[in-house]
Amino acid sequence: MGKFTPAILVLTYILVGGSLAAMVWKGGSDQGTAIAVLAGTLGICLAFHAYASQQLAERRIIREVENVRDAHRLMVDAIDSTQKDMLELADRVQNQRTSRSEELTSEVKMLEDLVMKLGESIEDRLNDWQSAPATVVPLRGSPAMNAKEAQALALIETIREALIANRVDLYLQPVVSLPQRKTIFYESFSRLRDASGRVLMPAEYLTVADAEGLVPSIDNLLLFRCVQIVRRLAKQDRRIGIFCNISLTSLRDETFFPQFLEFLNENRDLAGSLIFELGQDAFATRGSVEARNMAKLADLGFRFSLDKVTSIDFDLQDLHRSDVRYVKIGASLLLEQLLEVEGKPAMKFLKDIHAGDYAGLLARYGIEVIAEKVESEKQVVDILDIEIGYAQGHLFGEPRAIKEQVLAETDPPAGFIKSTLPQQGRRRA
């Protein structure tokens, strides 16, 4: 009812009553009768008004009660729906946790089986090693060679102890896209520490470790941690991948590689994020066994990268056949190949094409060029001029050790390394 409606109705009632009273008075009745008619008419009108107002108020209250009931029903339905969704969400979370727990349990069990099989094989190798003569024959009686031999033996034991004590750190260095400088990949590096905490660089120990058959153990631990780090990074950005170094020794090792392949088969969902890296010389000198084993990895969807490049005149068909999808070329080496032909930049060995077409040429074979060891902004400008899309180097970030608490999450099962190493003994001459 509007704000002025009651006043209008009252005026209407008065007019009706007044009209009736006037008609009665004009009809010959006295003044008292006319007043009585007026009062009666007003009374009837007001009584009707009160009744009508009451009915309207009751109907309004009934409508409001119905609206409240409808709102209550909607609220109850919404609460029921929300509770149902929450229960379903809780079930999904629980199922995911159970599934992840089963996955991790399966992965650890698989690694434990791997450790057992590797341990059995190396135990046989150890028996042969221990049964061999334990003399060290100096070369031409040279005391200097005796000192070198003793130093090599000490380094071997340092490496062995570092592996057994799990003093192996994982370092990651970013590989960025240009010109955005967004991290697209990481390269992984392993670093050993001796008992004093001193970091051993690969150049210091790899030659000795390779001769003693310890490289597969280092590769195995690095691989295990790379897989765990890739899984962790995938939660943030599935485009992130990791370059993981692998040696020819590991590729041709009859004990290591079959178990290595089995482990990767169980983790083939990471094939797009885990790239195995070989040096250019190692790739060129690979034998038939290594080539077949690389093909087996490729069959699982894994791809390869070349680093330590000394010549950029690649056999592109061979790289493509071998599933090499990345080549890392030092920025200095790459820029040294530039020369001008008729005022245009060209490559020394490809003078008939523009230097900016070099990366496109490799891309036609499915190979991406990464300029590594980039140290200055000027190099970045020159690299962009020849349309290289990726770069790596201290300018974009130095290799950094993974934090200890994160590294602890990537530790292999207890005894993983120790069971794969020959026990301490005397070296065969």
ABEGO torsion letter per residue (X at the ends): XBAAAAAAAAAAAAAAAAAAAAAAAAAGBBAAAAAAAAAAAAAAAAAAAAAAAAAAAAAAAAAAAAAAAAAAAAAAAAAAAAAAAAAAAAAAAAAAAAAAAAAAAAAAAAAAAAAAAAAAAAAAAAAAAAABBABBBBBGGBAAAAAAAAAAAAAAAAAAAAAAAGBBBBBBBBBBBOAAGBBABBBBBBBBBBAAGBBBBAAAAAAAAAAAGAAAAAAAAAAAAAAAAAAAAAAABAABBBBBBBBAAAAABAAAAAAAAAAAAAAAAAAAABBBBBBAAAAAABBAAAAAAAAAAAAAGBBBBBBGBABABBBAAAAAAAGBABBBBBAAAAAAABBBBGGBBBBAABAABBAAAAAAAAAAAGBBBBBBGBABAAAAAAAAAAGBABBBEAAAEBBBBBBAAAAAAABBBBGAAAAABBBBBBBBX
